[in-house]
Amino acid sequence: MVVLTEEIRKLRSSRMTSNAAWMMLGQGVSVVLQAVYFAILARLLGPANYGVYAGAFAFTNIASQYSTLGAGTVFMRYVAGRRAEFAVYWGNIVVLTLVIGSLLVVALGVAGHYLLNPASASIVVLAAISNCLFFQFCSEMGRVFQTFEKMRFTAMINMLTNFMRTATAGAMMFTLHRATAYQWAVASTAVSFVAACIAIGCITYYFGPPRILPLMFPKHSGEGLGYAFAGSTSSAYNDLDKAMLSHYGMNLANGIYSLAYRVIDVATIPILAIREAAMPRLFERGRMGTGAMGQLSRALLSRAVPLGAALSLGAFLVAPILPRVAGHNFSESVLALRWLAIIPLFRSIHQMAGSALTGFGMQRYRTTSQLIAAALNFILNLYLIPRHGWLGAAWSSIATDGMLGALNLALLRRVQLRAAR
């Protein structure tokens, strides 16, 4: 126990802290690139077309977590510290992404014409290809490097991807001045394809090619599906509001709200960097016992929560800048961002507490809490959006993230008390 305590005290100088620093550096550069990218894209599309694209993107993103059936998290759990297992688990990711992702593209293309407004439905297949295939390969590449605690490679690929998107948006702005949601969907899909090719090339170069083992999927199907379900519930409570704004044909309101929500997503990046750097260690501590996990989870929360509070304050204060960088048509996004500004604080709590539950091997608890959050979000949006538009979506998001933070903390405390008996 003394050794474990000393290790926690040295958290700043550990590899986990180094990885978090790499992620924050990479994400810091990405924040700047994304700020430029969002400003250009907002001016390129305008609020209505931005809302059309956001609706299709959010709709496909809800289901995209099932593209890999949780194979990335399974990879991390069973390959961390066991590099010899790399090839078969990476092969599992590749096969599942290609097969399941392709099926989802077809299913979402059909469902989109019934659930979205016609404008968003016209680009839903492109959004699905980008989200369910290309983006998933980039995301799983990040998990591979994350598993081996080589976060600098993940950071570099993220920076390259964001640079490519920014450059593409800038080129379209320079040549077209204005673009439709369809034109941007085509360009965005092309950029995602190039990024996916780079990601697969990096994995093959550093670790080797995949090995296809047919029995791998049945062996981990139940566990992987649980991880995928947890990811889909997370996407649901983050993206249902935009998909429902699209369903009700509120494209202008969706554009205003989605831009503000994007700022919140960017503001949360440092929290997610800490989480991603910590996940391999959380799995290791989970195998070592309650004491090790408890100390690490408390250390993470003690650092993430003050950071979340600072990020929330920063989001509130920078809100008036939005119309200056995105265009005067987005003036309502100021109010939307100020309503949403509390969310980074809530996310700092539920992301760290939820990740600790996963590390404890209690993913079912985290999945249950996220399912409750998704159900609450849907019910609130169903009532609030038709009556209050984007403001109702903002109220629903605040309630959902706040409730999830409280619930994950309560569940983590329960698991710790039970394990200590």
C-alpha positions in Angstrom: 0.0 0.0 0.0 2.9 2.4 0.8 4.3 1.8 -2.6 1.0 2.5 -4.3 0.5 5.7 -2.3 4.0 6.9 -3.3 3.2 6.1 -6.9 0.1 8.2 -6.8 2.0 11.1 -5.2 4.4 11.0 -8.1 1.5 11.3 -10.6 2.9 14.5 -12.1 6.1 12.9 -13.1 4.6 9.7 -14.3 4.1 8.6 -17.9 0.4 9.2 -17.5 1.0 12.9 -16.8 3.4 13.0 -19.7 0.8 11.5 -22.0 -1.8 14.0 -20.7 0.6 16.8 -21.5 1.1 15.4 -25.0 -2.6 15.2 -25.5 -3.2 18.7 -24.2 -0.4 20.0 -26.4 -1.8 18.3 -29.4 -5.4 19.3 -28.5 -4.2 22.8 -27.7 -3.0 23.2 -31.3 -6.2 21.5 -32.4 -8.3 24.0 -30.4 -6.7 26.9 -32.3 -7.2 25.0 -35.6 -10.8 24.2 -34.7 -11.5 27.8 -33.7 -10.4 28.9 -37.2 -12.2 26.0 -38.8 -15.5 26.7 -37.1 -15.2 30.4 -37.9 -14.6 29.7 -41.6 -17.2 27.0 -41.8 -19.9 29.2 -40.2 -19.2 32.0 -42.6 -19.0 29.5 -45.5 -22.3 27.8 -44.8 -24.4 30.4 -42.8 -26.7 29.4 -40.0 -29.3 27.5 -42.0 -26.9 25.3 -44.0 -24.8 24.8 -40.9 -27.9 23.5 -39.2 -28.6 21.2 -42.1 -25.1 19.7 -41.9 -25.2 19.5 -38.0 -28.5 17.6 -38.1 -27.2 14.9 -40.4 -23.9 14.7 -38.6 -25.5 14.3 -35.2 -28.0 11.8 -36.4 -25.3 9.5 -37.8 -23.0 10.0 -34.8 -25.6 8.5 -32.5 -25.3 5.1 -34.2 -21.6 5.3 -35.2 -20.4 3.8 -31.9 -21.8 0.5 -33.0 -19.5 0.5 -36.1 -16.8 -1.3 -34.1 -19.1 -3.0 -31.5 -16.7 -1.8 -28.7 -13.7 -3.5 -30.3 -11.4 -0.5 -29.4 -12.2 -0.7 -25.7 -11.8 -4.5 -25.8 -8.4 -3.9 -27.4 -7.3 -1.6 -24.7 -8.4 -3.9 -21.9 -6.7 -7.0 -23.2 -3.7 -5.6 -25.0 -2.5 -3.1 -22.3 0.8 -4.5 -21.1 0.5 -7.5 -23.5 1.8 -6.3 -26.9 2.0 -9.8 -28.3 -1.8 -9.7 -28.4 -1.8 -6.7 -30.7 -2.3 -8.3 -34.2 -5.5 -10.3 -33.4 -7.2 -7.6 -31.5 -6.4 -5.0 -34.2 -7.7 -7.4 -36.8 -10.9 -7.6 -34.8 -11.2 -3.8 -35.0 -10.6 -3.7 -38.8 -13.1 -6.5 -39.7 -15.9 -5.2 -37.4 -15.5 -1.6 -38.6 -15.6 -2.5 -42.3 -18.6 -4.9 -41.9 -20.7 -3.3 -39.3 -19.9 0.2 -40.4 -21.0 -0.5 -44.0 -24.3 -2.0 -42.8 -24.9 1.1 -40.6 -24.3 3.4 -43.6 -27.1 1.6 -45.5 -29.5 1.6 -42.5 -28.9 5.2 -41.6 -29.4 6.2 -45.2 -32.8 4.6 -45.2 -33.8 5.8 -41.8 -32.7 9.4 -42.4 -35.3 10.0 -45.0 -38.1 9.2 -42.5 -36.6 10.9 -39.4 -34.8 14.0 -40.7 -36.0 17.0 -42.7 -35.4 16.6 -46.5 -32.3 18.9 -46.5 -30.4 16.9 -43.8 -31.7 13.6 -45.2 -30.0 14.4 -48.6 -26.6 14.3 -47.0 -27.1 11.6 -44.4 -25.3 8.9 -46.4 -22.2 11.1 -46.7 -22.3 11.9 -43.0 -22.7 8.2 -42.2 -19.7 7.2 -44.4 -17.6 9.8 -42.6 -18.8 8.9 -39.1 -19.3 5.2 -39.2 -16.3 4.2 -41.3 -13.5 6.8 -41.7 -13.8 8.5 -38.4 -14.0 5.2 -36.6 -10.6 4.1 -38.0 -9.0 7.4 -36.8 -10.6 6.9 -33.4 -9.4 3.3 -33.0 -5.9 4.3 -34.1 -6.0 6.7 -31.2 -7.0 3.8 -28.9 -4.1 1.7 -30.1 -1.5 4.3 -29.4 -3.3 5.1 -26.1 -3.1 1.5 -25.1 0.7 1.6 -25.5 0.8 5.0 -23.8 2.2 6.8 -26.9 -0.1 9.7 -26.9 2.1 11.9 -29.0 1.2 10.0 -32.1 -2.5 10.3 -31.4 -2.0 14.1 -30.8 -0.1 14.4 -34.1 -2.7 12.6 -36.2 -5.4 14.8 -34.5 -3.5 17.9 -35.4 -3.0 16.8 -39.0 -6.7 16.0 -39.3 -7.8 19.3 -37.9 -5.3 21.1 -40.2 -6.7 19.3 -43.2 -10.3 20.3 -42.3 -9.3 23.9 -41.7 -7.3 24.1 -45.0 -10.2 22.5 -46.9 -12.8 25.0 -45.4 -10.4 27.8 -46.1 -9.9 26.8 -49.7 -13.7 26.5 -50.3 -14.2 30.0 -48.7 -11.5 31.4 -51.0 -12.9 29.9 -54.1 -16.6 29.6 -53.5 -17.3 32.3 -50.8 -20.5 30.4 -50.0 -21.2 26.7 -50.0 -24.2 24.4 -49.4 -24.3 21.7 -46.8 -24.0 19.1 -49.5 -20.8 20.6 -50.9 -19.3 20.7 -47.5 -20.4 17.1 -46.8 -18.6 15.9 -49.8 -15.4 17.8 -48.9 -15.6 16.6 -45.3 -16.0 13.0 -46.3 -12.9 13.2 -48.6 -10.8 14.7 -45.7 -12.0 11.9 -43.4 -11.0 9.3 -46.0 -7.5 10.7 -46.2 -7.2 10.9 -42.4 -8.3 7.2 -42.1 -5.7 6.1 -44.6 -3.0 7.9 -42.6 -4.2 6.4 -39.4 -4.2 2.8 -40.8 -0.8 3.4 -42.3 0.6 4.6 -39.0 -0.6 1.6 -37.1 0.8 -0.8 -39.7 4.1 0.9 -39.7 4.6 1.0 -36.0 3.0 -2.2 -34.9 2.5 -4.4 -37.9 -0.5 -5.7 -40.0 -3.7 -7.1 -38.5 -4.3 -10.8 -38.0 -7.8 -12.1 -38.7 -8.9 -14.6 -36.1 -12.6 -15.6 -36.7 -13.2 -16.7 -33.1 -12.2 -13.3 -31.7 -15.6 -11.6 -32.2 -17.7 -14.4 -30.5 -15.3 -14.4 -27.6 -15.7 -10.8 -26.8 -19.0 -10.0 -28.4 -21.0 -9.5 -25.2 -18.4 -7.3 -23.5 -17.8 -5.3 -26.7 -21.5 -4.7 -27.2 -21.7 -3.3 -23.7 -18.9 -0.8 -24.5 -20.6 0.1 -27.8 -23.9 0.6 -26.0 -22.3 2.8 -23.4 -20.7 4.9 -26.2 -24.0 5.1 -28.1 -25.8 6.4 -25.0 -23.1 9.0 -24.6 -23.6 10.1 -28.2 -27.3 10.0 -27.8 -27.5 12.6 -25.0 -24.9 14.7 -26.8 -26.5 14.6 -30.3 -30.2 13.9 -29.8 -31.0 17.6 -29.5 -29.4 18.4 -32.9 -31.1 15.5 -34.6 -34.5 16.4 -33.1 -34.0 20.1 -34.1 -33.4 18.7 -37.6 -36.5 16.5 -37.4 -38.7 19.5 -36.6 -37.2 21.4 -39.5 -35.5 24.0 -37.3 -32.4 24.3 -39.4 -31.7 28.0 -38.5 -32.1 27.3 -34.8 -30.0 24.2 -35.2 -27.2 26.2 -36.7 -27.2 28.7 -33.9 -27.3 26.1 -31.2 -24.8 23.7 -32.9 -22.1 26.4 -33.2 -22.4 27.2 -29.4 -22.3 23.5 -28.6 -19.2 23.1 -30.7 -17.5 25.7 -28.6 -18.5 23.6 -25.5 -17.0 20.5 -27.1 -13.7 22.4 -27.8 -13.7 23.7 -24.2 -14.0 20.2 -22.9 -10.9 18.9 -24.8 -8.5 19.3 -21.8 -10.9 17.1 -19.7 -11.0 14.5 -22.3 -7.2 14.6 -22.7 -6.8 13.7 -19.0 -9.4 11.0 -19.3 -7.8 9.4 -22.4 -4.3 9.5 -20.8 -5.6 7.9 -17.6 -7.6 5.0 -19.1 -4.8 2.5 -19.4 -3.7 3.2 -15.8 -7.3 2.9 -14.6 -7.6 -0.6 -16.2 -4.3 -1.5 -14.5 -5.4 -0.2 -11.1 -8.7 -1.9 -11.4 -6.9 -5.2 -11.6 -4.7 -4.3 -8.6 -7.6 -3.6 -6.2 -9.8 -1.0 -4.5 -7.1 1.0 -2.8 -5.1 1.7 -5.9 -8.2 2.6 -7.9 -9.7 4.7 -5.2 -6.5 6.9 -4.8 -6.1 7.3 -8.6 -9.8 8.2 -9.1 -9.7 10.8 -6.3 -6.5 12.3 -7.8 -8.1 12.6 -11.2 -11.2 14.2 -9.9 -9.3 16.7 -7.7 -7.5 17.9 -10.9 -10.3 17.7 -13.4 -13.0 19.5 -11.4 -11.2 22.8 -10.9 -10.1 22.7 -14.5 -13.8 22.1 -15.6 -14.9 25.1 -13.5 -12.2 27.3 -15.2 -13.3 26.1 -18.6 -16.9 26.8 -17.8 -16.1 30.4 -16.8 -13.9 30.9 -19.9 -16.8 29.7 -22.2 -19.2 32.1 -20.5 -16.7 35.1 -20.9 -15.8 34.5 -24.5 -19.4 34.1 -25.7 -19.7 37.7 -27.1 -16.8 37.0 -29.5 -18.8 34.4 -31.5 -20.7 36.8 -33.9 -17.4 38.6 -34.6 -15.7 35.4 -35.8 -18.7 33.4 -37.2 -20.7 36.3 -38.6 -23.5 38.5 -37.4 -26.1 35.9 -38.4 -24.9 33.9 -35.4 -25.6 36.6 -32.8 -28.1 34.4 -30.9 -25.2 31.9 -30.4 -24.0 34.2 -27.6 -27.0 33.5 -25.5 -26.9 29.8 -26.4 -23.2 29.5 -25.3 -23.8 31.3 -22.0 -26.6 28.8 -21.2 -24.4 25.9 -22.1 -21.3 27.2 -20.3 -21.8 25.1 -17.2 -21.5 21.9 -19.1 -17.6 21.6 -19.0 -17.8 21.5 -15.2 -20.4 18.8 -15.2 -18.4 16.8 -17.8 -15.3 17.0 -15.6 -17.2 15.1 -12.9 -19.1 12.5 -14.9 -16.2 11.7 -17.3 -13.7 11.0 -14.4 -16.2 9.2 -12.3 -17.5 7.2 -15.2 -14.0 6.2 -16.4 -13.2 5.0 -12.8 -16.3 2.8 -13.0 -15.0 1.4 -16.3 -11.6 0.7 -14.7 -13.2 -1.0 -11.8 -14.8 -3.4 -14.2 -18.2 -1.9 -13.5 -19.0 -0.8 -17.0 -22.6 -2.0 -16.6 -23.1 0.7 -13.9 -21.7 3.4 -16.2 -23.9 2.1 -19.1 -26.9 2.2 -16.9 -26.3 5.8 -15.8 -25.7 6.9 -19.5 -28.9 5.1 -20.6 -30.8 7.0 -17.9 -29.2 10.2 -19.1 -30.1 9.4 -22.8 -33.7 8.7 -21.8 -34.0 11.9 -19.8 -32.5 13.9 -22.6 -35.0 12.4 -25.1 -38.0 13.1 -22.9 -36.9 16.6 -22.1 -36.1 17.4 -25.8 -39.5 15.9 -26.9 -41.3 18.4 -24.6 -39.0 21.4 -24.8 -37.8 21.7 -28.4 -41.2 22.1 -30.1 -42.1 24.8 -27.5 -38.8 26.6 -27.0 -36.5 25.7 -30.0 -32.8 25.8 -29.3 -33.3 27.2 -25.8 -35.3 24.0 -24.9 -32.4 21.9 -26.2 -29.9 23.9 -24.0 -32.0 23.4 -20.9 -32.2 19.7 -21.7 -28.4 19.4 -22.1 -27.7 21.2 -18.8 -30.1 18.9 -16.9 -28.7 15.8 -18.6 -25.0 16.5 -17.9 -25.7 17.7 -14.4 -27.7 14.6 -13.5 -25.1 12.3 -15.1 -22.3 13.9 -13.0 -24.3 13.3 -9.7 -25.3 9.8 -10.7 -21.8 8.6 -11.7 -20.3 10.0 -8.5 -22.9 8.2 -6.4 -22.3 4.9 -8.3 -18.5 5.2 -7.9 -18.9 5.8 -4.2 -21.2 2.8 -3.9 -18.7 0.6 -5.7 -15.8 1.7 -3.5 -17.8 1.1 -0.3 -18.9 -2.3 -1.4 -15.3 -3.3 -2.5 -13.9 -2.1 0.9 -16.1 -4.4 2.9 
